[in-house]
Amino acid sequence: MTWGRMAARGAVVLAAVLALAACAEGPASANRSTPAPTAPSPAASSTAGKVAVQSDLVYETVDGENLALDAYLPARPVATPTPAIVVVHGGSFTSGDKAGLDAAPLAALLAQAGYAAFSIDYRLLPEHPFPDALEDLQAAVEWLRAPDQATRFGIDPARIGAFGGSAGAILVAEAGTAGEGPLDQGSRFKAVVELSGIMDLTPAGLTPDLEAADYRLGLAYLDCTDPDDCPASEAASPLANVDPTDPPFYLAHSVDEELPEQSTVAFADALTAAGVPVQLELRPGAAHSVLMLDSAMSERILAFFAQHL
């Protein structure tokens, strides 16, 4: 795999994500410090079509390392304050970034649909196993939800959703099932879309039945060598952390892709049993993550966000 083999198929990804534009309708452990709000430099801001882009905005500093996001804002928001969607790239937890072809075009097109979209960077393997990337995602949400940022971007802090594919799907599902309680506080999401994630990283789900590269990568993410002796496996598994206060989920997986769909199905069943709204889409074929996107799926995803954000 590798949980994020997107770059070699960038043109296909871009064409697939462009389907969103055709149907776009508006929405009806480390030492951390949070940077003070700063205005982007003129060189870091641009306006493309109906989307205003602000690049390289630092949302947290961890042990001296700045982590940034890019804001994609509708030039004319459908609603004010505007619902926000955090976009999380894939890349096997080892590569990828906020400007990648599985993130930036998607964020731009969500903004065209009337949402404020934020594509984030997060810390990567091998230096940063679980929970570092998850904590980065949570820090980004808390930063966006703070009054200064909500005002700055014109967003509704009570309506923040997430969209992730591959490794990004695992992260948004982890964040979506982390904690309990109201969905408009802290790092909680109001709605989550995940494409092609592994929802069970416990020994039951992370087995040698996976392709060898995926198995090794899963263990590396958990900072383990043996899934049976891996303290992080349950905390990192969305399936193990479902509760009735979790946000609605839209889950999609191709039945013949490299990552098995069984954990996604089990996750959907667990959400349903907990009374959490869930929409599961199992797709024929082997397309992974955003490569699944077509016009019909894009319409369903936008309808999901419109209903729940």
C-alpha positions as CSV (number, residue, x, y, z in Angstrom):
1,M,0.0,0.0,0.0
2,T,0.2,1.7,1.8
3,W,-2.8,3.7,3.0
4,G,-2.2,6.7,0.8
5,R,-0.8,5.9,-2.6
6,M,-2.2,9.0,-4.2
7,A,0.6,11.0,-5.7
8,A,1.2,8.7,-8.6
9,R,-2.4,9.0,-9.6
10,G,-2.7,12.7,-9.0
11,A,-4.5,13.4,-12.3
12,V,-7.1,10.8,-11.5
13,V,-7.6,12.1,-8.0
14,L,-8.0,15.7,-9.3
15,A,-10.5,14.6,-11.9
16,A,-12.5,12.6,-9.3
17,V,-12.6,15.4,-6.8
18,L,-13.8,17.8,-9.5
19,A,-17.0,15.9,-9.4
20,L,-17.8,17.9,-6.3
21,A,-17.9,21.1,-8.3
22,A,-20.5,19.9,-10.6
23,C,-22.9,19.1,-7.8
24,A,-21.9,21.8,-5.3
25,E,-24.7,23.2,-3.3
26,G,-24.4,25.2,-0.1
27,P,-25.0,23.7,3.3
28,A,-29.1,24.3,4.2
29,S,2.6,14.3,26.2
30,A,4.6,17.0,24.1
31,N,5.0,20.7,25.2
32,R,2.4,22.6,23.3
33,S,1.6,26.2,22.8
34,T,-1.2,27.8,20.8
35,P,0.0,30.7,18.7
36,A,-1.7,34.0,18.8
37,P,-3.8,34.9,15.8
38,T,-1.8,36.4,13.0
39,A,-2.9,37.8,9.7
40,P,-1.5,36.0,6.7
41,S,1.0,37.8,4.6
42,P,-0.1,39.0,1.2
43,A,2.0,36.4,-0.4
44,A,0.3,33.7,1.6
45,S,-3.2,34.7,0.5
46,S,-4.9,34.3,-2.8
47,T,-8.4,34.2,-4.4
48,A,-9.1,31.5,-7.0
49,G,-12.6,31.7,-8.5
50,K,-15.1,31.9,-5.7
51,V,-12.7,30.6,-3.1
52,A,-10.3,32.7,-0.9
53,V,-7.2,30.8,0.2
54,Q,-5.1,31.7,3.3
55,S,-2.0,29.5,3.4
56,D,0.4,28.4,6.1
57,L,-1.5,29.5,9.2
58,V,0.1,28.1,12.3
59,Y,-2.4,26.4,14.6
60,E,0.0,24.9,17.1
61,T,3.6,24.6,18.0
62,V,4.9,21.3,19.5
63,D,8.4,21.1,20.8
64,G,9.4,24.0,18.6
65,E,7.8,22.6,15.5
66,N,5.1,24.7,13.8
67,L,2.1,22.9,12.4
68,A,0.0,24.8,9.9
69,L,-3.2,24.7,8.0
70,D,-4.6,26.2,4.8
71,A,-8.0,27.9,4.9
72,Y,-10.3,27.7,1.9
73,L,-13.1,30.2,2.4
74,P,-16.2,30.8,0.3
75,A,-15.9,34.3,-1.2
76,R,-19.6,34.6,-0.6
77,P,-20.6,32.3,2.2
78,V,-24.1,30.7,1.8
79,A,-24.6,31.3,5.5
80,T,-23.0,33.4,8.1
81,P,-21.5,32.1,10.3
82,T,-20.4,29.3,8.0
83,P,-20.1,25.6,8.9
84,A,-16.5,24.4,8.8
85,I,-15.0,21.2,7.6
86,V,-11.5,20.0,8.5
87,V,-9.8,18.1,5.7
88,V,-7.2,15.5,6.7
89,H,-4.8,14.1,4.0
90,G,-3.7,10.5,3.7
91,G,-0.3,9.2,3.1
92,S,0.2,6.1,5.2
93,F,1.0,8.3,8.2
94,T,4.5,8.7,6.7
95,S,3.9,11.3,3.9
96,G,1.5,13.7,2.4
97,D,0.6,17.3,3.4
98,K,-2.1,19.8,3.4
99,A,-1.4,20.9,-0.2
100,G,-1.6,17.3,-1.6
101,L,-3.9,16.2,-4.3
102,D,-6.1,14.2,-1.9
103,A,-6.7,17.3,0.3
104,A,-6.2,20.7,-1.4
105,P,-8.6,20.2,-4.3
106,L,-11.2,18.7,-2.0
107,A,-10.9,21.6,0.4
108,A,-11.3,24.1,-2.4
109,L,-14.4,22.4,-3.8
110,L,-16.0,22.2,-0.3
111,A,-15.5,25.9,-0.1
112,Q,-17.1,26.3,-3.5
113,A,-20.1,24.4,-2.0
114,G,-20.3,27.1,0.7
115,Y,-18.3,25.6,3.6
116,A,-15.2,27.0,5.2
117,A,-12.6,24.2,4.7
118,F,-9.3,23.8,6.5
119,S,-6.6,21.4,5.2
120,I,-4.2,20.6,7.9
121,D,-0.7,19.2,8.3
122,Y,0.1,16.9,11.2
123,R,3.2,15.1,12.5
124,L,4.2,11.9,10.7
125,L,6.0,8.6,11.2
126,P,8.5,7.4,12.0
127,E,9.2,10.0,14.6
128,H,5.5,10.5,15.6
129,P,3.4,7.4,16.3
130,F,0.0,7.4,17.8
131,P,-1.3,9.6,19.4
132,D,0.7,12.5,18.0
133,A,-1.2,13.0,14.7
134,L,-4.6,12.6,16.5
135,E,-3.5,15.2,19.1
136,D,-2.6,17.5,16.2
137,L,-6.0,17.2,14.6
138,Q,-7.7,17.8,17.9
139,A,-5.5,20.9,18.5
140,A,-6.5,22.2,15.1
141,V,-10.2,21.8,15.9
142,E,-9.8,23.6,19.3
143,W,-7.9,26.4,17.6
144,L,-10.6,26.9,15.0
145,R,-13.3,26.8,17.7
146,A,-11.7,29.5,19.8
147,P,-13.6,32.8,19.6
148,D,-10.8,34.7,17.9
149,Q,-10.6,32.2,15.0
150,A,-14.3,31.7,14.7
151,T,-14.6,35.5,14.2
152,R,-11.6,35.7,12.0
153,F,-12.9,33.0,9.5
154,G,-16.6,33.7,10.0
155,I,-17.3,30.1,11.0
156,D,-19.9,28.7,13.4
157,P,-17.9,27.0,16.2
158,A,-20.8,24.7,17.0
159,R,-20.8,23.3,13.4
160,I,-17.4,21.8,12.6
161,G,-17.1,18.6,10.6
162,A,-14.3,16.4,9.3
163,F,-13.4,14.7,6.0
164,G,-10.5,12.3,5.7
165,G,-9.3,9.5,3.4
166,S,-7.0,6.6,4.1
167,A,-4.8,7.5,7.0
168,G,-6.8,10.7,7.2
169,A,-9.9,8.6,7.6
170,I,-8.5,6.8,10.6
171,L,-7.6,10.1,12.2
172,V,-11.0,11.7,11.7
173,A,-12.7,8.5,13.0
174,E,-10.4,8.5,16.0
175,A,-11.2,12.1,16.7
176,G,-14.9,11.5,16.1
177,T,-15.1,8.7,18.7
178,A,-12.7,10.3,21.2
179,G,-14.4,11.6,24.4
180,E,-18.1,11.9,25.1
181,G,-20.6,14.7,25.4
182,P,-21.7,17.7,23.3
183,L,-20.5,18.0,19.7
184,D,-20.0,21.7,19.8
185,Q,-17.2,21.9,22.4
186,G,-13.5,21.1,22.6
187,S,-12.2,19.0,19.8
188,R,-15.5,17.3,19.0
189,F,-16.9,17.1,15.5
190,K,-20.5,17.6,14.5
191,A,-20.3,15.2,11.5
192,V,-17.6,13.0,10.0
193,V,-16.9,11.6,6.5
194,E,-14.3,8.9,6.2
195,L,-13.1,7.0,3.1
196,S,-11.2,3.8,3.2
197,G,-10.0,3.7,6.8
198,I,-9.2,0.8,9.1
199,M,-11.5,1.1,12.1
200,D,-10.1,-1.7,14.2
201,L,-6.4,-1.6,15.1
202,T,-6.8,-4.1,18.0
203,P,-5.2,-7.6,17.6
204,A,-8.6,-8.7,16.2
205,G,-8.3,-6.3,13.3
206,L,-4.6,-5.8,12.8
207,T,-3.6,-9.3,11.8
208,P,-1.0,-10.8,9.5
209,D,-4.0,-11.4,7.1
210,L,-3.4,-7.8,6.0
211,E,-0.8,-7.4,3.3
212,A,2.6,-7.4,4.9
213,A,3.3,-3.7,4.3
214,D,-0.1,-2.7,5.8
215,Y,0.5,-4.9,8.8
216,R,4.0,-3.5,9.5
217,L,2.7,0.1,9.0
218,G,-0.2,-0.5,11.4
219,L,2.3,-1.7,14.1
220,A,4.6,1.3,13.4
221,Y,1.6,3.7,13.8
222,L,0.9,2.1,17.2
223,D,4.6,2.1,18.1
224,C,4.5,-1.7,18.6
225,T,6.2,-4.8,17.3
226,D,3.5,-7.3,18.4
227,P,-0.3,-6.5,18.2
228,D,-0.9,-8.8,21.2
229,D,1.4,-6.6,23.3
230,C,0.4,-3.1,22.2
231,P,-1.1,-0.8,24.8
232,A,-2.2,1.8,22.2
233,S,-4.3,-0.5,20.0
234,E,-7.6,0.0,21.7
235,A,-7.3,3.7,22.1
236,A,-6.4,4.0,18.5
237,S,-9.3,2.0,17.3
238,P,-12.5,3.9,16.5
239,L,-14.5,0.6,16.7
240,A,-13.4,0.2,20.4
241,N,-14.5,3.7,21.3
242,V,-18.1,4.1,20.0
243,D,-20.6,5.7,22.4
244,P,-24.1,7.2,21.9
245,T,-22.8,10.8,22.0
246,D,-20.6,10.3,18.9
247,P,-21.3,12.4,15.7
248,P,-23.1,11.1,12.6
249,F,-20.7,9.3,10.3
250,Y,-20.6,8.7,6.5
251,L,-18.4,5.7,5.8
252,A,-17.3,4.5,2.3
253,H,-15.1,1.6,1.3
254,S,-14.4,-0.3,-1.9
255,V,-14.9,-4.0,-1.5
256,D,-11.9,-5.0,-3.6
257,E,-9.3,-2.5,-2.4
258,E,-6.2,-3.4,-0.6
259,L,-7.5,-2.6,2.9
260,P,-10.3,-4.9,3.9
261,E,-13.8,-3.5,4.5
262,Q,-14.8,-5.7,7.4
263,S,-13.8,-3.2,10.1
264,T,-15.7,-0.4,8.4
265,V,-18.8,-2.7,8.4
266,A,-18.3,-3.5,12.0
267,F,-17.8,0.1,12.8
268,A,-21.1,1.0,11.1
269,D,-22.9,-1.7,13.1
270,A,-21.4,-0.5,16.3
271,L,-22.5,3.1,15.6
272,T,-26.0,1.9,14.7
273,A,-26.2,-0.2,17.9
274,A,-25.3,3.0,19.9
275,G,-28.0,5.0,18.2
276,V,-25.6,7.1,16.2
277,P,-26.7,8.1,12.7
278,V,-24.5,6.4,10.1
279,Q,-24.5,6.1,6.3
280,L,-22.4,3.2,4.9
281,E,-21.5,2.9,1.3
282,L,-19.7,-0.2,0.1
283,R,-18.4,0.4,-3.5
284,P,-17.6,-2.2,-6.1
285,G,-14.1,-2.2,-7.4
286,A,-10.7,-1.4,-5.9
287,A,-10.7,2.4,-5.8
288,H,-9.1,3.7,-2.6
289,S,-10.0,6.8,-0.7
290,V,-10.8,9.9,-2.8
291,L,-10.4,7.8,-5.9
292,M,-14.0,6.6,-5.1
293,L,-15.4,10.0,-5.6
294,D,-17.8,10.5,-8.5
295,S,-20.7,12.8,-9.0
296,A,-23.2,10.6,-7.3
297,M,-21.1,10.0,-4.2
298,S,-20.2,13.7,-4.0
299,E,-23.9,14.6,-4.0
300,R,-24.5,12.1,-1.1
301,I,-21.6,13.5,0.9
302,L,-22.7,17.1,0.4
303,A,-26.3,16.0,1.4
304,F,-24.8,14.3,4.5
305,F,-23.0,17.5,5.5
306,A,-26.0,19.6,4.8
307,Q,-28.2,17.5,7.0
308,H,-25.8,17.2,9.9
309,L,-23.7,20.4,10.0
